[in-house]
Amino acid sequence: MNIRTARLQAFYLIRRGGLPGCLGALCLVAALVFFVLEVMPATDRVANLASRRLALQERKAQGTSLVALTPAQQLARFYRGFPPGSAIPDVLARIEQIATEQQLDLELGDYAMVREPGARLDQLRITLPVKGSYLQIRKLIAEVLHTQAALSLDSLTVRRAKVAQDTGDGRIVFLLFLEHAP
């Protein structure tokens, strides 16, 4: 069926149905537009709300508090998320493991504990000389930061003997934030 035939059939139906037929067809089109623009999005919102309700019911069944924490409780929970000083060997072993996976040579590192008076967290400054390609060094940093939430990158220095050289000597400085030890 081509467009001309479809158009002729539409005119024939409109003439045959008259004004009531035209109003009926208009109502049908309006209902279809309303369904697509209003009912379908509302169905999605209802499904989203139902899944949120189920998640809240599961939290309630597990005993998780649904009441918002006070700012002091939020702050205490935040500080409890940092590792104690006894976790330092584990963090350093994980950094060494990631460097080995990236086929990087880590040389003897420097470690310095920084304790500021009145601070709620201690900092361990980890300085690591490294040899490898820039890409390997970046992958090391990305993986270490991804796996160690209490670690931050303080600085990165990479030196190459020649611009076109793929490998170079680098120096990575991480800060490990630790629970304050009295």
C-alpha positions as CSV (number, residue, x, y, z in Angstrom):
1,M,0.0,0.0,0.0
2,N,1.4,3.3,-1.0
3,I,0.9,6.7,0.6
4,R,-1.7,7.9,-1.9
5,T,-3.9,4.8,-1.3
6,A,-3.6,5.2,2.5
7,R,-4.5,8.9,2.2
8,L,-7.6,8.1,0.0
9,Q,-8.7,5.4,2.5
10,A,-8.3,7.9,5.4
11,F,-10.4,10.5,3.6
12,Y,-13.1,7.9,2.8
13,L,-13.3,6.8,6.5
14,I,-13.5,10.4,7.7
15,R,-16.3,11.2,5.2
16,R,-18.1,8.0,6.1
17,G,-17.8,8.5,9.9
18,G,-18.6,12.2,9.8
19,L,-18.1,14.5,12.7
20,P,-18.6,11.7,15.4
21,G,-16.0,9.5,13.7
22,C,-13.5,12.4,13.5
23,L,-14.0,13.2,17.2
24,G,-13.6,9.5,18.1
25,A,-10.4,9.3,16.1
26,L,-9.1,12.5,17.7
27,C,-9.9,11.1,21.2
28,L,-8.1,7.9,20.3
29,V,-5.0,9.8,19.2
30,A,-5.1,12.0,22.4
31,A,-5.4,8.9,24.6
32,L,-2.4,7.3,22.8
33,V,-0.3,10.5,23.3
34,F,-1.4,10.7,27.0
35,F,-0.4,7.1,27.5
36,V,3.1,7.5,26.0
37,L,3.8,10.9,27.7
38,E,2.2,10.3,31.2
39,V,1.4,6.7,32.0
40,M,4.6,5.0,30.8
41,P,6.9,7.4,32.8
42,A,4.7,7.1,35.9
43,T,5.0,3.3,35.7
44,D,8.8,3.7,35.7
45,R,8.6,6.0,38.8
46,V,6.3,3.5,40.6
47,A,8.7,0.7,39.9
48,N,11.6,2.8,41.2
49,L,9.7,3.7,44.4
50,A,8.8,0.1,45.0
51,S,12.5,-1.0,44.7
52,R,13.5,1.8,47.2
53,R,10.8,0.7,49.6
54,L,12.0,-2.9,49.4
55,A,15.6,-1.7,50.1
56,L,14.4,0.3,53.1
57,Q,12.4,-2.7,54.4
58,E,15.6,-4.9,54.1
59,R,17.6,-2.3,56.0
60,K,15.0,-2.2,58.7
61,A,14.9,-6.0,58.9
62,Q,18.7,-6.1,59.3
63,G,18.5,-3.7,62.1
64,T,20.2,-0.8,60.3
65,S,19.0,2.5,61.7
66,L,16.9,4.5,59.4
67,V,17.2,7.6,61.6
68,A,19.7,10.1,60.4
69,L,22.9,10.3,62.5
70,T,23.8,13.5,64.3
71,P,26.8,15.4,63.0
72,A,28.9,14.2,66.0
73,Q,27.9,10.6,65.2
74,Q,28.7,11.1,61.6
75,L,32.1,12.5,62.5
76,A,32.9,9.6,64.9
77,R,31.9,7.1,62.2
78,F,34.1,8.9,59.7
79,Y,37.2,8.6,62.0
80,R,36.5,5.0,62.7
81,G,36.9,4.3,59.0
82,F,40.7,4.9,59.1
83,P,43.0,2.0,59.8
84,P,45.0,1.7,63.0
85,G,48.8,2.0,63.1
86,S,49.0,-1.8,63.2
87,A,47.8,-1.9,59.6
88,I,50.9,-0.2,58.2
89,P,52.7,-3.5,57.3
90,D,49.6,-4.7,55.4
91,V,49.4,-1.5,53.4
92,L,53.1,-1.5,52.5
93,A,52.8,-5.2,51.5
94,R,49.9,-4.4,49.3
95,I,51.8,-1.5,47.6
96,E,54.7,-3.9,47.0
97,Q,52.4,-6.5,45.6
98,I,50.8,-4.1,43.2
99,A,54.3,-2.8,42.1
100,T,55.3,-6.4,41.4
101,E,52.1,-6.9,39.3
102,Q,53.0,-3.8,37.3
103,Q,56.6,-5.1,36.9
104,L,58.1,-2.1,38.6
105,D,61.2,-1.9,40.6
106,L,60.6,-0.4,44.0
107,E,63.8,0.6,45.7
108,L,64.3,1.3,49.4
109,G,61.6,3.7,50.5
110,D,61.6,6.4,53.2
111,Y,58.8,6.4,55.8
112,A,58.1,9.2,58.2
113,M,55.3,9.4,60.8
114,V,53.7,12.8,61.1
115,R,51.8,13.6,64.2
116,E,50.3,17.0,64.5
117,P,49.2,18.2,68.0
118,G,45.5,18.3,68.3
119,A,44.9,16.4,65.0
120,R,42.5,13.4,65.0
121,L,44.6,11.5,62.4
122,D,48.2,10.5,62.1
123,Q,50.0,10.5,58.7
124,L,52.6,8.2,57.4
125,R,54.6,9.8,54.6
126,I,55.7,7.0,52.2
127,T,58.3,8.0,49.7
128,L,59.1,5.4,47.1
129,P,61.7,5.7,44.4
130,V,60.6,3.7,41.3
131,K,61.9,2.7,37.9
132,G,59.7,1.9,35.0
133,S,57.6,3.4,32.3
134,Y,55.3,6.3,32.9
135,L,52.3,4.1,32.1
136,Q,53.4,1.4,34.6
137,I,53.9,4.1,37.3
138,R,50.4,5.6,36.6
139,K,48.8,2.1,36.8
140,L,50.6,1.5,40.1
141,I,49.2,4.8,41.5
142,A,45.7,4.1,40.2
143,E,45.6,0.6,41.6
144,V,47.0,1.6,45.0
145,L,44.6,4.5,45.4
146,H,41.7,2.2,44.4
147,T,42.5,-0.5,46.9
148,Q,43.6,1.7,49.8
149,A,40.9,4.2,50.8
150,A,43.0,5.8,53.5
151,L,45.9,6.6,51.1
152,S,46.4,9.7,49.1
153,L,48.9,10.8,46.5
154,D,51.0,13.6,47.8
155,S,53.4,14.0,44.8
156,L,54.8,12.3,41.7
157,T,58.1,13.1,40.0
158,V,59.3,11.3,36.8
159,R,62.6,11.9,35.2
160,R,63.8,10.5,31.8
161,A,67.3,10.7,30.5
162,K,65.9,11.5,27.0
163,V,62.5,12.7,26.0
164,A,62.0,9.7,23.6
165,Q,63.0,7.2,26.3
166,D,60.1,5.0,27.5
167,T,61.4,4.3,31.0
168,G,62.5,6.6,33.7
169,D,63.2,7.1,37.3
170,G,60.3,8.3,39.5
171,R,59.5,9.3,43.0
172,I,56.1,8.7,44.4
173,V,55.0,10.2,47.7
174,F,51.9,8.7,49.3
175,L,50.2,9.8,52.6
176,L,48.6,7.1,54.7
177,F,46.1,8.5,57.1
178,L,45.8,6.5,60.3
179,E,43.7,6.4,63.4
180,H,45.4,8.6,66.0
181,A,47.3,6.5,68.5
182,P,47.4,8.0,72.0
